[in-house]
Amino acid sequence: MLKAVLLQLGATLLATAIAAVFFGLRGAVSAAMGGLSVVIPSGLFALRLVVLARRQAATHVTAFVVGELLKVASIVGLLVLGLALYPDVHWGALLIALILALKANLFAFLVKT
């Protein structure tokens, strides 16, 4: 799980750097906001899974589903909060970073440890 979160963070940093080159500071802030809106809840979810793995409970599936629901709600909440705090958002940079961060975990299976 940590590998997926680190790949998401790397994708966010890459998208932020590219957005800074093409769109300036406004694009970099927007890309960072979009990517970190995914990375922060994913990191907290990964920590929650580590804690759950140490317990010997039969509620792992329920806890996973509830955690995933909270993660998705947190992503939406962080995006709404970011848009409220930074109304001068560059939508292209935000969406590209958001999509890259969301899809970066698919490459976690390709990276060998």
N, C-alpha and C positions, 0 to 999 in steps of 0.2 A: 504494500500500500504506500509506503514511503517513497518508493521508486516512482509511482504514478504522480504523487504530489510534487516531487522534485522535477519531473518532466513537465508538469503543468506550470511550475514556477519558471522553468527555463523557456517554455513557449511564451509565457507572459513577458519575460525580459526581452526576448527576441522581438516580439511584436511591438513592445514599447520602443525599442531602439529603432526599428524600421519606421514606426509612426513618427518618431522624433525627426528622422531624416526627411520624410516626405511631407509631414503636416506640421512640423514645429512643436512648440511646447504644448499647444492645445491638443494636438494629436497624441503626444506622449502621455499626457495626463489622462486622456480618455482611454487610451489603450491599457494603461496601468490600472485604471479603475475597472475596466471590463475584465481583465485577466485576474486581478486580485479578488474580484467578486466571486470567482470560482475557486481560486487557490485556498483562500482562508477557510471557507466551509469544508472543503475537501480535506484539508489538514486536520481540522477538528474532528471530522468523521473518522479519519484514519486513527487518530488517537483514541477515539471512542471504541473502535474495533479492537485495538490492542488491549484496552482495559477489559473488554468483553471476552476476549480470547483467554484471559487468565482466570476467568470465573468458570466454574463447572455447572452452568445452568442450562436448562432445556429451552430457554427463551431466546436463543441466539437469533433465530430467524425473525422473530417478532422485533427484537431490538435492532436488527439490521434494517428491516423495512421502515421502522419508525425513524431511525437515524438517517436513512436515505431521504425520507420525506422532509425531515428537518433541514437537511442539506439543501434540497431544492428550494425550500421556503427561504432559507438564509441567502441563497444566491439571488433570488428575486428581491428580497428585502434590501440587500446591499446595493443592488443596481438602482432601486428606487431611491435609497438614501444618497447614493452618489449623484444621481440626476438632480436631486433636490439641492445638494450642496454645491454642485458644479453645473450650472445651467448652460454653460458655453461648451457643451460636449461636442466632439467631432464623432458623428455617428458611425462613419466608416471605420475609423480606428477602433472604436469601442467594440463594434460587432466582430471585426476580424480577430481582435485579441480574445474576445469572449469565446468565439468558435474554436480558435486554436487551443485555448486552455481546456475547453471541454473535450476536445478530441485528442489531446496529448496523452491521455491515459491509455488510449488504444495502442500506443507505441511502447508502453511499459512492458508488454509481453515480448517485444522484440529485443529489448536491451538485456543482455546477459549480465548476471551479477558476478 
